[in-house]
Amino acid sequence: MNKILKKLTLWRNAGLISETQFESIRQYEEEHAPKNLAAYTVITLGAIVICLGIISLIASNWEHLGDSVKLLMDFAILGTISYFIFRYKETDKKWLLETLIVSYFILILASIGLISQVYNTGGKFYQAAMLWCTITLPIVLHATGKATTHIWFVAAIFSLTSFLLETVHSFREEEILLSWTYSVLPAFLLAISFPMRNSKIESLQVFGRTSLFWAVFGFLTGSIFFSFMGVLKMRTSIGARELLQSLLFISLILSGISVYFSYLQNKKLSILLVIGLGTYLFMFSSHLFGFSSQFLDVFFFIAIWFVAGFLFHLLESKRLFEFAIVSIGIRFLVAYFQLFTSLIFTAFGLIFSGILIIVVCVLYIKNRDKITNFIGELI
């Protein structure tokens, strides 16, 4: 807000805007200024600590409480928080609603553990986590807060992966787990993100954007992992290989669905996805089936992150676009250390690359608008 006021003051003193315009803009910016995220994060943390304190207070007197009293206290607390969530749902205090929902999420998980203990149902943690995800999904689909949606996605990914590790023995093998984590999951999240982002319901739009974030995060993390960790050797059994082939086929199907949905929205976006997903899956397969190399890793990484940069630009995310470009520059620098083993060649390579990086950065800073407009015309 201080930066905006300084600019407004300069414009007013230069005669570009009148005093009335100055006051109108200042008042508008104050009303729509971004919230203090640090303060609200601390408030949310305080609410979580209070929830943990309540749970600890009940636990300290656990042996002296009857089962009916435990359940009554639990549902009374849940009912109270539910009331306040309903009360503040239609207000402008989004941070308070978000804090209440996060607290409600924690207490639901604690309630599942309490009921399991009272009735001696047993079970494993991933079962409780999956039940929690099922119960809280309607809340997430109707909430517009980003924090709650991200928490739900992390919990859902963890519980589903834990379920597969516990029930499918082949998932414990490295190639299968990597295929699930860096191929099937991101492709699935990408496929469901497009229709939800186009929904007319705001909460579904938030859900779709969160799904897109974790899809892109999964693909880019996978490109980093395979680009720096080296070639994986295929040591899976025949049954596991069939599962691996099935997972790769599922990834292709989900990628095709994503391209189709993106084509309905933006033809240029679908072309970028075809290039990016095709390059990523080829890079992924090269590591799984042992025909990768350092040169291919560098080429694939640069191609994938260039496509990601174009996508960020198309989605009007300027900071992420610049982050992708910087990541490509860092990958070039790492490639020098990988390719040049001699100290002399490394020294000359670093000097040349340093000069090249500085020149490119200076040219980009001076011609940022022209470059951005040119990229916009390409896509």
C-alpha angles and dihedrals in degrees: 000000000000091000091052092049091051091052092046091050091051091049091048093048090048091053095244093123133024127240090256092052090047092055093044093051092044092051092047093050092048091053093046099036114134114262124254097265094186093056093045091048089055090048090052089048089051091052090051090050089051090052091050089048091053090049091048091048091054091044092053090059094035098121093050095053125083121230093251091051091050093051093044092053091046095052092042091058092045091048092050093051090045089055093053091046089054091045096052097036095098097037130095092246094100093156091058091048090050092051092050092049093049089050090048090052092053093048092049090057090047089049091054089054091047094051090046090053096044094050096031093232094154120194136142130286095252089058090055090046092052091048089050091051091050094049095046097042094088089052092051092047090055098039123087098201119116097209095058092046093051091047090052093049093051091048093046093050091047095047095046093047091047090050092053092046091052098043105032112055094197091061089074090068115098099237093049094048092047091049090053096044101041102028119023099035097048091044091051093047090048092051094053095041098071100057091042094049088055093050119119090225112091095214091054089049089055089048090051094048091049090049090051091050093054091044092054090042090053095049095045092045089050091052090052092047096050093040094057107024098065133228119331117223117227107239101149126127123251092261091049091050090055089051090048091052089048091052092050090049090050089050090053092050093048091046089052090051090051091051090049094051091045090050089057089056105034129358093205090053091053091052091052091049092051091053095042098043092042092052092045095049091047090051090047093050092046090061096043094049098037106245098112128116139182091260092051091047092055092045094048093046093051092045093049094047092045089055089046089052091052090048091051089050091049089051088050094243102142097176094051089048091055090044090056091050092049090049090054089052091051090049089053089052093050089049089061091058091047097048102036110062095167116086092223093052089045091052094050090043092052093047092049093044092047091053090045092050092049093048093047092047093049091049091048093050092049095044101030095126093047092048092046092049091047092051089047090055091050093054 
